[in-house]
Amino acid sequence: MTSLGRALHALPVLSILLALPGPAAAQAKRPFGEGTHALRVILHRMDLEPIATGREFRQGVNTDPERILIICLGKTDFLTRVPGGLPAFIGQGGALLLATDRQCEVLRDQWGVGVTGELLSVSAGSKQAYRGSPDCPFVVPYRGAKPPIFDGLTRVATNAPSYLKFEPGPRNNQRTRTLARVADTIPDRWGIERVRPFAVAGDESVDGGRLLLFADHSLFINDMMLQTDNDNFDLARAAISWLTDGGKRNRVLLLDDGDIVTSFDVPMQDVPPLPLPSEADLVRFANKAIVGLEREDFFNQMIRKLIPRVVLWRGVLVVLTLAVAAYFLLRLVRSRYRIDARVPLLQPALAALTPPAAIVDLRHQAMHADGNYWDAAREMARRFFDATPGGDGPERPRVRASGDWRQRFRRWRQVHRLWRLAHGRRPWRVSARALQRLANELDMLKAALADGSLAFQGTTQPILASGGRQPPVDFLRRTTGD
């Protein structure tokens, strides 16, 4: 880490007074932990020039958009007022860093991605959360994602983040690349764990400029960047370095929750050290205190108060020790092994306990008496998967079925329920009527496998052409794996 990184990481430990520059009275009232001083220091050390007014920004967009970087944290209303529109600005070589956990759709039409505004959390004490806080899940980068701003960063911490939502369509998928997801694995109602995308980058070869979108602007506040046990500071520095393209874009419009930050030069002044008394003064004060305690007979009174209590507690400990010893001695005496002459010999007793019928017959009789045929149903389900190509693996097979989306979902739900019956750990009650329905359902699935309208992943059976309405694309991806 550079000297700049070490200096900034030491800021929470040092007592620092930050003299805020004069723009934004609202910023002066904000707590220091919610400010963006650390981010501004990075911009200042990179020799980036702030854009102080909206008029100056509009003039720069009209003349040199390829030299401008917009950093928008929180509110996104300003992005709708970019001269010529945001797509035109990025298409002419401009760059945008957008970080917000609020619902945002300014990029939906052009790039097919937006922020849902739904806040995420994990269980308290989870290893996937920063310092075990449920509102601070970590960001999980995708291996090999480009641009490599997350390379080597494994502890990027969020603070009540949201997640991204993509619009379906091949055109939109070509314009962005997903860089990371939120470390959040909350299963949906069918038990499927959903992936929550967190960061995307625009394709520079398609758009001309550069784009980064994060689903949380708290990544860049002081409370998250000035910590020594996360990678938020390094992420901010890597992201800005990539967006500025090595100094090609040297003018920055920083929008902090809708307010324009006019200066990146954050003056810092150390708090003067507290005056400490000299060694002679400390010795003089200690001597006076000891003399005063002796005059008040403090030490003798303290000893007289403590001695009766010590004797009392010693007696209590002795009584408790004797009671525990007597208890264990009694247990030891009662646990001795004694031969009971009234108990019959082993061989005649085993002969009397041997059932006249076979064990399997007894098990069948027990199922009929209890009315629970779970064992038989489980065996039928296992035989079905063992005899089906693609279903005999250690994991639940992925289903490929024909028909409209309702028929595909019904097939997937049938196979999912059978897999739970065959390999689940928790049994449930299966009546005789339910067992008969299970047999009929297995016959229907076998017939579907035979005529090619149903197949498991890895098989070569054909799938008939589907008809009817097409379901949502993301729903089919989760349920059928197509």
Order of alpha helices (4+ residues) and beta strands (2+ residues): alpha-beta-alpha-alpha-beta-alpha-beta-alpha-beta-alpha-beta-beta-beta-alpha-beta-beta-alpha-beta-alpha-alpha-beta-beta-beta-alpha-alpha-alpha-alpha-alpha-beta-alpha-alpha-beta-alpha
